[in-house]
Amino acid sequence: MSRILMLLFVVAVVAVVVLGVIMFVRASATRASEARAAVADNPREILKRRYAAGEIDEDEYLRRMSGLSQDW
């Protein structure tokens, strides 16, 4: 009988550890995703992507980047 209780205890501990690891990994992935979204919404990053995609030319890129650099 005590072997069965010990086995149940070990299974319960393993289950708690596995659930803890799963929760930690999911939380880390969520934070990383939010950080990437914040960088993607940065006006400078948007401008760089538009220039790289050919949506704007170099003069427009430099003009707008200069405007972003000014302190208002």
Summary of the structure (lengths in Angstrom):
residues: 72
radius of gyration: 25.5
end to end distance: 76.1
largest distance: 80.8
contacts: 140
relative contact order: 0.06
helix: 85%
strand: 0%
